[in-house]
Amino acid sequence: MFRLQLLLLMVALMVVATLANRSSGDDNDNNSAFTLIKLLVINRHGHRAPNAPYWRMCPNDQYNRQGFGVRPEDLTGVGYAEEHMFGEYLRETYNDFISPAYNDRKHFVSAVGEPRTLQSAQCIAQALWSEGYGPRKFLPQRPQVVPVFSDLASHEYLLNDAPCWPRTGRDSSAWVRTAGAALAKDPANQKLVTDLEALCGMPPAMAATRSLDMLIKIVVDGVIFTHDFGLTPLNGKIDKKTFFALRNLSNTFLLGKLYGTDAQKTYVAGNLPELMVETGRWLEGNGTYRLPSDFSATNEGDAVPRPVNIFCVHREMMYGLAFFWDWEYSVPDLAPGEVPATSTVILEYVRERATGRVWVRPKLWTPRPNTGGPLSLPGCAKKTICTVEELQSIYQERVRRTGTWQTLCRSSS
């Protein structure tokens, strides 16, 4: 009897503690204190096929080429399935907020102008806005045809037409010549690369002229994409330890050459950080806040007022956001900071019911089970949920230190 009373007392104390945490706002997952008012979704495109030169640089893997069933660099069947799964996740998670019928006054979908990103956006839209709600007098099943806004294919930036290619080329080349060259001379990396070339059967003339940067971008990525697609690269001759070492080297090179300087950490993220901040300020002002004048000339002016924004980008933008905001991605069995294809940053803008204050809650979704979760921002007091003012302060501190991405790009064009 005493044990039962003790157990009941412990349960009661746990309930009281839980309620106390919720009432104080310490429990960031307590949605009862907040109302969702905006979703800003930034999606890395799904799994894709290797670049065309991979098959020439790695002829011993040619037997896998037909297995992809798509053209080089295009979204694969796995990529389609991943993106469709993400669309279903959005529907299941935010069903009460995202209406089942597409509405261009509520929803805005945009993608970098390249096949795999546009395909990704369409897969998400197909799952999110399913058949049955489209216009009558079309097909009997009434599918919904969702418009996907885009920039030119040559532009990495999403919402405007001011890419930073000249500066990106110079800064990344400088890193490759210095820190990259030091990595290339490391004996362990030399052996890793030499063994990979031998396994690939790379033609001697190609091996003699290729750069380490190209080898990593084309060959290592090709091996990774083949593995992640479910095929066995190079007849299974790459063991798990070697495969992870290659993956780590690829990630080290990508992060080093694109985000090696403080300025790069600002400009590679382009205009998405500004959009994140300005969206919060506009929401906090209940739509009365005046957006920057240049927003009206781009898709930003269309995106901000709509409750649901979905942007499909490349992995470089995903990592750019991590460096800009100083949050960390951590996915088991991947290199530090790496995220798999289809990974998505979801920004929930919520209004605190008691005060009317707007908060921003970032989280990571990945197609891998039991991964992802809240993203922590060191500059925010509660870490995984930030006030608009805190987000703006982080943004301003960075641009004060480096200049805006527009200034950085113009200064060296």
Secondary structure, DSSP 8 states (H G I E B T S, - for coil): -HHHHHHHHHHHHHHHHHHHHHHHT--TT-GGGEEEEEEEEEEE---B---TTHHHH-GGGGGGGGGG-S-TTSB-HHHHHHHHHHHHHHHHHSTTTS-SS--TTTEEEEE-SSHHHHHHHHHHHHHHS-TTSS-TTS-TT-------EE--TT---SSSS---HHHHHHHHHHHIIIIIHHHHH-HHHHHHHHHHHHHHT--HHHHHH--HHHIIIIIIHHHHHHHHHT--GGGGTS-HHHHHHHHHHHHHHHHHHHHSSHHHHHHTTTTHHHHHHHHHHHHHTTT-S---GGGGGSTHHHHTTSSEEEEEE-HHHHHHHHHHHT-----TTS-TT---TT-EEEEEEEEETTT--EEEEEEEE-SSTT--EE---TTSTTSSSEEHHHHHHHHHHHHHHH--HHHHHHHT-
